[in-house]
């Protein structure tokens, strides 16, 4: 078991003390659980991030964090005021970059700005919509934002549900032709961007690959897959 623990941060080979686990392992578990809870409830400083990224801030229909956790559906649609604001920015854009707090504002504060900065120099040939920061957002908020802005592609960077070993994991979702009603099968996901997982640099490279392929082939989701060798591929049944 000690050999196995060298290769994973998962809780394996914990040992035991009678019918229970050792006190140290129990305390480590309780600490990890507390960190995960703290990540969910950490206040999201959207305006500070917006200033750093020269972005605009919008809100969903959620009133507060408690409602966000109870009503995922409200985190998928813009407030009326935010929608009106974005409608004024409508254009013909290749992509909309969207950053949402999700279930781990901690992950967004730690990694999102670095990811955007790693990506932007590679997107000079793209017509980018204004970067959008979303308070109390879910993944699907990118569908409405992309549609309202007139973007052909939406890229949502969002704090993932905290785990006991990674409370600060950032996820990225790529959707071609975003519009309300898109399903998760129509998106590509890059997960586990954090210090002990996928690096920001590697995440930016993979994201750029998926964005370029999605634009070239006008698809995303299960029809566009990554084969792990630096190339995206289209499934045989794709149009």
SULQUI-V783105 format. One record per residue. RES is the residue in one letter. SS is DSSP state (2 for helix, 1 for strand, 0 for the rest). OMEGA is omega in whole degrees, -180 to 180 (999 if undefined). Layout:
BEGIN
res: {RES RES}
ss: {SS SS}
omega: {OMEGA OMEGA}
END
This chain:
BEGIN
res: {X X X X X X X X X X X X X X X X X X X X X X X X X X X X X X X X X X X X X X X X X X X X X X X X X X X X X X X X X X X X X X X X X X X X X X X X X X X X X X X X X X X X X X X X X X X X X X X X X X X X X X X X X X X X X X X X X X X X X X X X X X X X X X X X X X X X X X X X X X X X X X X X X X X X X X X X X X X X X X X X X X X X X X X X X X X X X X X X X X X X X X X X X X X X X X X X X X X X X X X X X X X X X X X X X X X X X X X X X X X X X X X X X X X X X X X X X X X X X X X}
ss: {0 2 2 2 2 0 0 0 0 0 0 0 0 0 0 0 1 0 0 1 0 0 2 2 2 2 2 2 2 2 2 2 2 2 2 2 2 2 2 2 2 0 0 0 0 2 2 2 2 2 2 2 2 0 0 1 1 1 1 1 0 0 0 0 2 2 2 2 2 2 0 2 2 2 2 2 0 1 0 2 2 2 2 2 2 2 2 0 0 0 0 0 1 0 1 1 1 1 1 1 0 0 0 0 2 2 2 2 2 2 2 2 2 2 2 2 2 2 2 2 2 2 2 0 0 0 0 1 0 0 0 1 1 1 1 0 0 0 0 0 2 2 2 2 2 2 2 2 2 0 1 0 1 1 1 1 1 1 1 0 0 0 0 0 0 0 0 0 0 1 1 1 1 1 1 1 0 0 0 0 0 0 0 2 2 2 1 1 1 1 1 1 1 0 0 0 0 1 0 2 2 2 2 2 2 2 2 2 2 2 2 2 2 2 2 2 2 0 0 0 2 2 2 1 1 1 0 0 0 0 0 1 1 1 0 0 0 0 0}
omega: {179 177 -179 -177 176 -172 -177 173 177 -178 177 178 -176 -175 179 175 -173 179 -176 176 178 -177 -179 -180 178 179 177 178 -179 177 179 178 179 178 178 178 180 -180 180 -172 178 177 -177 179 -175 -175 176 178 179 178 -179 -175 -177 -175 176 -178 174 -180 173 -180 -180 180 -179 -175 179 178 178 -178 -180 -171 178 -177 -179 177 -180 -179 -178 168 -179 -179 -179 179 179 180 -179 179 179 -178 -176 178 175 -174 175 -173 171 175 -173 178 -179 -179 -180 -177 176 173 178 -180 -179 180 -176 -168 -170 -178 179 -180 179 -179 177 -175 -170 180 -179 -175 -177 179 -179 171 -175 171 174 178 -175 173 -175 173 179 -176 170 -176 -173 176 177 179 -180 -179 179 180 -178 -179 -177 -178 178 -177 174 177 -178 175 -169 176 -178 177 -176 173 -178 177 -178 178 -173 -177 179 175 179 -178 -178 -178 176 180 -177 174 179 -179 176 180 178 178 -180 179 167 -177 168 -172 171 172 178 -172 -178 -179 178 -179 177 180 179 177 179 179 -180 179 179 178 -178 179 -180 -180 178 180 -178 -174 178 177 170 178 -173 178 180 -175 179 -174 175 -177 -180 -178 172 179 179 179 -175 -177 -179 178 999}
END
